Amino acid sequence: MTGLMQGFPPPPEGRVTLANWRTPPFNRWAFQHVRELVPSADIANDPNRVRTLPQASIDLSGVRVPDGDGALSFDAFLERTGTDALVVLHRGRLVYEHYANAMTAATPHILMSVSKSVLGLLVGILAGRGELDPEAPVTAYVPEVKGTAYAGARLRDLLDMRAGVLFDEDYLATGGAIIEYRKATLWEPLAPGQAPSDLRSFYATLTERDGAHGRPFHYISINTDLLGWAIERATGRRYADLVGELLWRPMGAERSAYITVDRLGAPRCAGGLCCTPRDLARLGQVFAEGGGGIVPEGWLDDIVSGGDRQAWTQGAGAENYPGLPMCYRSLWYVLERTAPMAFAIGVFGQSLYVDRANRVVMAKLSSQALPIDQDCKMLTIRAAEAVRDFLVDSDG
């Protein structure tokens, strides 16, 4: 992060602003300082309930990551994929850590769309408590969207990215609905003279469909922010407070997390959660342990085995994971191997991989140059499998 935000004030060429924070090289600083750019709500941990991660360091230098006709060393993989932090747990033990780009174990980093998968776990908790019905229509909780393309959609359609709502999820777009969405969430500056908006009002603009609800997989981030709104309505609680009460504190988070909010306090559930790499790994450990008494085990079973393969193969996601047996369920991807790998992915290289059968967790935070780097994404999936195989072989 040399030269960024240094000086009082920093020189113009080194300033990270709302206009440049997601572009390189500025994202290398911004992804660790999001709350200095966008308003946020705290997700409190409990310092008296921190889960200790027993240290059992393992040298992963012997891991080779398949890459075309050859293989990369593990260090080369970390460098290639712009890794800021990587934490690996095996059977609840902290076996590997790597930090770069001024990251530390205590530094919060944005999760981008890994935030969605956190939401997916929270829905499971609330469903298990009888406070939310995933099969209910969205309008049962948020009647404000009755006149939009979301009319007739169930929460389950949002959870599985099968809502028939027209929205172009183009991260490199310079205009259109995705830019207005970012402005509504305070992730993008307003144009000169443009009136401020907000996330909840933004939904009134989404009136066109591109298919029936229950359609094949169609990934659009706005589904998850609407889920967050439904959760707040169902419980009468702020989303950030619920994540803290039902996930962050019970799982023994070491540090508080935070989530970005709009000017009226609506959370960016789709991508605004920020936390430390170790706490992201702790969240993965909850999954690896079958919910740990926090998330209903049946909900996790359904994530791993309840996805609709046809909806995936006929949808717009399969082409981005060529040759992989995949499904998508409750805001988690699942690689359907003999030992399934559930995983969460966010733009610019954020990811969390969980193998329940072998109790392996790999949390990776990055500041890649592109929102979606196909080579880096596939390389990271292969790395997660290579790490898992190496640990299982070493354990045996």
N, C-alpha and C positions, 0 to 999 in steps of 0.2 A: 504493500500500500504506500510505497515511497512517493512523497510529494502530495498526497491527497489530504486535504483538510489540515495542513500544517501552516502555522502562522496565525497572526491575530490582527486582521482577518487573513484567511488563506488567499493567495493570489487567485485571480479569476480562473486560470487554467487548472487549479487544484481544488476547486470548490465542487462539492457534491450537493446537488440540488434536486428538487422534485422533478425537474425536467430531464435529468440525466442519470438518476440513481440506479436504473436497471440496465444501463449500458456500460460496456467496458471502457476504460479501466475503473470507472467510478463505482461499479457494483462491488468491487473487491473491498471497499470501505463501507459502502452503504448496507450491505447484507448483514453486517455486524452492528449497525447503528440505526436500525429502522425507526425506532421510536424518537430519534432526533429529527426525523423527516416527516413522519406521519403520526397523527394522534393515536394513542393506544390505551387499552384497558389491561390492568394487571391480572394475571392468573396466579394466585398466591399458592406457594408451597407451605409446608409446616416444618420449620427447622427442627422440631422435636420428633419428627417421624421420617427422617431421611433414611432411605434404604442404602445400606452399605453394599458396595460392589467389591467383593473379595478380589484382590489382585492375584493373578496367576498368569504372568506374562508369557506369551508364546511368540517366538520369532517367526514371522510370516515371510521372511525373505525367500523362503523356498517355494512360495506360491507362484505359479506361472499362470498368467491370464491369457487364454486363447485369443489370438488377434490375426485374422486371416489365415495364412498358411503357417504362421509362426506363433510365438507367445511372448508376452511382455513380462518383465520382472514386476514384482508388486510395486516397487518404488516408481518404476516407469509408468505403471497404471495410475498411481496417485498423481503424478505430475501431468500426465496426458489429460486427465479428467478434471483439472482445476480444483483439486481437493483442498478445502480449508480445514476440515476435521473428519476423522474416521474413527469410530469406536466399534469394537467387536466384543460381544459377550458369548460365552459358551457355558451352558449349564449354570447361568447366573454369575459366572466369574468374569471379571474384566481381563481379557487376554491380550488385547491390543489397542493402542491409541496412537493416533498420528495427528499432529497439528502443524499448520502452515499459515502464511499470510496473516501473522499476528494473532491468530486464534489461540485460545486457551480452553481448558476444561470448563472454565467459568463464564465464557463468552456466549451470550445469546446470539443466535443466527436465524435468519428467516427460513422457514420451511417451505415456502411457496405451497404447491398443491399437496404436499404431505399433510398439510393442515386439513385437507378433506378427509383423509383417513382417520385423523383424530376425531373428527365429527362423526365418522361412521361408527367408531367405538362408543361415543357418547349416546348416539341413537340406540345402540344395543342395550346400554345401561338403562336408559329411560323406558324402553320397551319392556325390559324385564321387570321394571318397577310398576308397570301399568300406567305410566304417565304419558305415553305416546304410542300411537298405533301406526306402524309402518304401512299398513294396507289402507289407511284412511285417505280420503281425498285431501289434497293440499288446502283446498278452500274451507275444509272443516276447521282449520287452524288459522288460515289467513284469507278471510273472505275478500280482502282487497284485490286479489288476483282473479276474481270471477270473470272480469271483463278482459282478461289477457289470454295469451296462448296457453297458459298453465291451467285453465279451466278444464276439469275432467282428469287431470293428472293425479296419481297417488304419490304419497311420500316414497313408496317403493320405486316408482319410476324415476324419481330424483336420485335416490340412493344408488340405483344401478345404471344411471346415465342413459335412460330410455324414454325421456320426455321428448315429445315431438314439437320442440320450440325452435324457431328459426333464430340462430345466433352464430355468427362466424367467429370461431375461436382462433383468430389469426394474431399471434403474438407480435408479429412484425408490422401489423397494420398501422397506418398513420391517420386513419379516419374511420368513421363508422361507429357502430354500437359498442364495440369493445373499448374504444377510446372514451366514449361517454360513460361507460361502466366504470372505467378507472377514475374518471373525474368525480363520479358520484361517491366513490370510496376514498377520495383524497389521495389517490396514487398518481395522479397526473394533474398538472396545473391547468387552471381554467384559461380559455382564450381571453384576450382583452375584451372587457365589457360583458363577458358571459356570466349569467346569473348562476349562483351556486346551486347544486342539486344534492341529492342524497340517495343512498342505496335503495331504500324502500320505495321512494317515488319512482326510481328508475324502472321498476317492474311494470308500471303502467304503460311504458313505451313498447313492451314486448307483446305485440298483438298477432304476429304471423307465425304459422306453424310450417314445418317442413316434413310432417308425417303424423301418424297417429301416436298417441301415448302408448307405451309398451312396445314401441318400435325397436329395431336393432340398436346396439350400442352407439351412442352419439354423445361425445364428451363435450359438455359446456359448463364452465365454472359457475355460472349464475344459478344453476340448480342448487348448489350447496349453500349459497348465501340465503336462498329462500328456505332451505331446510333449517338454517340457523334461526330465521324469523319464526318458523313454525314451532321450534323448540322453545323459544322465549315466550311465545303465546301460550303454549301448552302448560308450561311450568310457572309462568309469572316471574321468571328469574332472568337476569342477564346471562348471556352465553358464557362470558368470561368467568363469572362466578360459578356456574355449573361445571365447567371444565375443571376449575380449581377444587371444588367440593367433591366431585364424583370420580375424577381421574388423577389430577396432579398430586393432591395430598395423600389419597389412599395408596398410590403407587410409590410413595416415598421420594418424590422429586427433591433434588438437592438445592435447586434454585427456583425462584419464581419465573414464570414465563410471561409473555404478553401477546396481545393480538391487536392489530390495527383496527381502528373504528372510523366511521364517517363523522360528519359534523353533528349528527344527531345521536351518535353512540352506537349505530348498527355495526356489528362485527364483520370483518372480511373473513368469513369462515372458509372461503375458497382458497386462501393463500396467505393470510396475514399473521399466522401464528409464528412466534419467535421463541426459541428455547436453546439451552445448552446441548451440546452433542451427547453428553452422558445422560441427560434426562430424556432425550429422544430414544436412546438405547434402553433406558428403564421402561419407557412406554412399550417398546418392542418386547421387552422381557415379560410384561403383563400378557401379551399375546402368546409368547412362547410357553408360558406356564398355564395355558388354558384359561386365561382370564384372571387367575390369581384371586378369585373371590371378588373381583372388581367388575369385570365384564362377564356377563353370562357365557358359560362355555358353549352352550348351544348356539349362541350368536356367532361365535368364532368358528364353530363347526360349519355353520351355514355359509360363512364367508369362504371357507376353504372348499366346500363341496356343493354349495347351493347355486352356483352361477349357471347361467344359461349359455351353453357352448354355441348354440345356433345364433343367439343374439349377438355373441361376440364375433363369430366368423363372418356373419353377414353385415356387421357394423363397420364403422369407420376407424376402428382401432387395430384390427388384426394386421393390416398392412404395415403398421409401424413396429410390429414384433414378428418379422418374417420367420416362419419355420418353428415357432414356439407354440406348444399346446397351452392355451391361455383361457382364462375367464375373468369376469369382473363382477364383483358382488359387494354391495354395501360400502362403496368407495374404496375398495381394495382390489388390486390386481392379484391374480393367482396364477403361478406357473405350475401346471399340473404334471409334476414328475411323480416318481414312486414316493419320494418324500416331497410333498407340495411346498412351494415357497410362496408365501403371501408377501406382497410388497406394495409400498407407496412411493410415488415419484412426483417430484415437482420440477418446474422449469429451472434452468441454469444448474442442474445437477444435484438437486436434493433427493435423498432416497432413504428408505428404511426397509430392510429385508428380514423376514422372520421364517425360520424353519422350525415348526413346532415339534416335529418328530425327533429332531436332533438337538433342539433347544439352542439354536444358533441365531444370533441377532447381529446385523451389521447396519450401523447408522452412518450416513455419509452426507456431509454438508459441503457445498461447493460454490464457486463464483465463476462458472464457465462464461465464455464470451457470448454464446448464443442461447436463446431461450430453450430451443430444442436442438441438441446436437445428436443426431441419430447414432453416429459411431460411438460417442461417449456413453450414450444410454445403453446400447447393446453390450459394450465393453464392461460396463458396471454390472449388468446382470450376470455376465459370464464370471466376473470377479467374485460376486457374491456366492455363486455356486462353487467356484474354485476354493474360496476360503472355507465354505462349509465342508467340502470334501476333504480338505487338508486337516481340518480340526477333527473330523470324524475318524480319519485314518490315524491321526496322532493319538486320539483317545483310545483307539482299539488296540 
